[in-house]
């Protein structure tokens, strides 16, 4: 498809120090931008201390509040279907 002279010239252009230097600089620039973006747009982390799972499960089972038996928020009542 390409002539032998065009292939040699294309190889020389791609392997020239200017093209390689610009490629390396662009890759480093993209990594820098990605790093800075991750610093500024990090999701906020909770500052609460981590509790081991065993203690956390025991703590949650003691503090579970029962479901109220009165009216629900929509004012609907649970009734058995009439037969």
SEKOLSE-218019 format. One record per residue (C-alpha): x, y, z. Coordinates in steps of 0.25 Angstrom, whole numbers, plus 5000, padded with zeros to 4 digits. Layout:
@c1:X | c2:Y | c3:Z $
...
***
This chain:
@c1:5000 | c2:5000 | c3:5000 $
@c1:5011 | c2:5010 | c3:5004 $
@c1:5024 | c2:5011 | c3:4996 $
@c1:5037 | c2:5007 | c3:5003 $
@c1:5041 | c2:5022 | c3:5004 $
@c1:5028 | c2:5026 | c3:5011 $
@c1:5029 | c2:5015 | c3:5021 $
@c1:5044 | c2:5019 | c3:5025 $
@c1:5040 | c2:5033 | c3:5026 $
@c1:5028 | c2:5030 | c3:5035 $
@c1:5037 | c2:5021 | c3:5044 $
@c1:5047 | c2:5032 | c3:5045 $
@c1:5036 | c2:5043 | c3:5049 $
@c1:5030 | c2:5034 | c3:5059 $
@c1:5043 | c2:5030 | c3:5066 $
@c1:5049 | c2:5044 | c3:5066 $
@c1:5052 | c2:5050 | c3:5080 $
@c1:5042 | c2:5061 | c3:5078 $
@c1:5030 | c2:5052 | c3:5076 $
@c1:5034 | c2:5043 | c3:5087 $
@c1:5037 | c2:5055 | c3:5097 $
@c1:5023 | c2:5061 | c3:5093 $
@c1:5016 | c2:5048 | c3:5095 $
@c1:5023 | c2:5046 | c3:5109 $
@c1:5019 | c2:5060 | c3:5113 $
@c1:5005 | c2:5058 | c3:5109 $
@c1:5004 | c2:5045 | c3:5117 $
@c1:5009 | c2:5052 | c3:5129 $
@c1:5000 | c2:5064 | c3:5128 $
@c1:4988 | c2:5054 | c3:5127 $
@c1:4992 | c2:5047 | c3:5139 $
@c1:4994 | c2:5060 | c3:5147 $
@c1:4981 | c2:5065 | c3:5143 $
@c1:4974 | c2:5052 | c3:5147 $
@c1:4981 | c2:5053 | c3:5160 $
@c1:4977 | c2:5067 | c3:5163 $
@c1:4963 | c2:5064 | c3:5159 $
@c1:4962 | c2:5052 | c3:5169 $
@c1:4967 | c2:5061 | c3:5180 $
@c1:4957 | c2:5072 | c3:5178 $
@c1:4945 | c2:5063 | c3:5175 $
@c1:4947 | c2:5052 | c3:5185 $
@c1:4934 | c2:5047 | c3:5192 $
@c1:4934 | c2:5052 | c3:5206 $
@c1:4938 | c2:5041 | c3:5216 $
@c1:4931 | c2:5039 | c3:5229 $
@c1:4940 | c2:5043 | c3:5241 $
@c1:4933 | c2:5033 | c3:5250 $
@c1:4942 | c2:5022 | c3:5256 $
@c1:4941 | c2:5008 | c3:5250 $
@c1:4934 | c2:4998 | c3:5259 $
@c1:4937 | c2:4983 | c3:5256 $
@c1:4926 | c2:4975 | c3:5250 $
@c1:4923 | c2:4966 | c3:5262 $
@c1:4922 | c2:4978 | c3:5272 $
@c1:4914 | c2:4986 | c3:5261 $
@c1:4904 | c2:4974 | c3:5259 $
@c1:4902 | c2:4973 | c3:5274 $
@c1:4900 | c2:4988 | c3:5276 $
@c1:4890 | c2:4989 | c3:5264 $
@c1:4881 | c2:4977 | c3:5270 $
@c1:4880 | c2:4984 | c3:5283 $
@c1:4876 | c2:4998 | c3:5277 $
@c1:4866 | c2:4993 | c3:5267 $
@c1:4852 | c2:5000 | c3:5270 $
@c1:4839 | c2:4993 | c3:5268 $
@c1:4830 | c2:4997 | c3:5257 $
@c1:4818 | c2:5005 | c3:5263 $
@c1:4805 | c2:4998 | c3:5263 $
@c1:4796 | c2:5010 | c3:5261 $
@c1:4793 | c2:5017 | c3:5248 $
@c1:4803 | c2:5018 | c3:5237 $
@c1:4807 | c2:5030 | c3:5230 $
@c1:4797 | c2:5029 | c3:5219 $
@c1:4785 | c2:5027 | c3:5229 $
@c1:4783 | c2:5013 | c3:5223 $
@c1:4779 | c2:5002 | c3:5233 $
@c1:4782 | c2:4987 | c3:5231 $
@c1:4769 | c2:4980 | c3:5231 $
@c1:4767 | c2:4965 | c3:5228 $
@c1:4759 | c2:4963 | c3:5215 $
@c1:4744 | c2:4960 | c3:5217 $
@c1:4740 | c2:4946 | c3:5213 $
***
